[in-house]
Amino acid sequence: MDIESIGSGLVWLWPLRDVLQFSREYGFDEFAPGLLGIGSDGCGELYAIDIRDGSSDAVGDIPATSLQLEDFRQLSSSYAEFADTLLDGTPIVEPDA
């Protein structure tokens, strides 16, 4: 799915059967515990859900090169909101003014 408003504009959500494997292979368990990787923009940004205890289950992006919790940028407050926004074609991140 091409979305011009985030990252490279590409949103590649991993097949559900591969989410746990890919999330482990990218190192989420080790470097960003509490985030579950769900996809990529193909250019160094990964999409993840915040699954830490007490979290809001927010969806955001995080650089694959750092994979540090402090670099997680919330894009929506839930997966449902993230999906709805993508399908509606609504910008998730407004361009810098």
Secondary structure, 3 states (H helix, E strand, C coil): CECCCCCCCECEECCHHHHHHHHHHHCHHHHCCCEEEEEECCCCEEEEEECCCCCCCCEEEEECCCCCHHHCEEEECCHHHHHHHHHHCCCCCCCCC
